[in-house]
């Protein structure tokens, strides 16, 4: 997801106040516990899960206003991709730290709505989101936002630690990783200064020494969320998100120059095209995507 900048302008301050009110209203609808019986026994805790979604938004170098929004749906437990939706989107709202969802979530909601119309039988029972859920200064990150708006269970999965309530990437956190995450599937709670458990750090595979950070999105409990994410990890990143990330980057490498020309903003102001000086079509897709 996108990186931001320091907030200074009065206009952004006004936007933030509006978004804070909206977050409070939406948070009242948030459900932090399991609402679905995922399995019939502890031996097979996800026997009732058949379809799992993953979403990600990938950006292009030197173009913070355009990105590829991707939704994939995988079978479970096979983790085979059954559906994908990739769209070049134009992000018109500013990125403001702690308010990522207001800039990006609308495109993900549109992708879910499209799926409901074209292939409703593939609507996922749960969606893994590249970003945070309750691991957020106001306990309402993009995974929560998407879950409430679509009324689908969601889980936030982050590759880096969001500093919340005294939780930060310091020597204490490094020691926890070393002492608590010794084997595949090990986890430890992310407990803030307030005593709140914001999420969990998970060692997703034996080969992965860097943890991923799991937090509740909507309509699922934390322990279930961690178990489910771990069940989808062939690599460090859970397969639904990994596939969404991989496919969105490939889309940008292959189609960004052409799709950009069809964007309404480019028709209005073609001179902003960052690829305008690229004369070799074979090089147009190289090194465009943010890593």
Buried (B, 14 or more C-beta within 10 A) or exposed (E): BBEBEEBEEEEBEEBBEEBEEBBEEBBEEBBBEBEEEBBEEEEEBBBEBBBBBBBBBBBBEEBBBBBBBBBBBBBBBEBEBBBBBBBBBEBEEBBBEBBBBBBBBBBBBBBBEEBEEEEEEBBBBBBBBBBBBBBBBBBBBBBBBBBBBBEBBBBBBBBEBBEBBEBEEEEEBEEBBEEBBEEBBBBBBBBBEEEBBBBBBBBBBEEBEEBBBBBBBBBBBBEBBBBBBBBBBEEBBBBBBBBBBBBBBBBBBEBBBEBBEEBEBBEEEEEEBBBEEBEEEEEBBEEBBBE
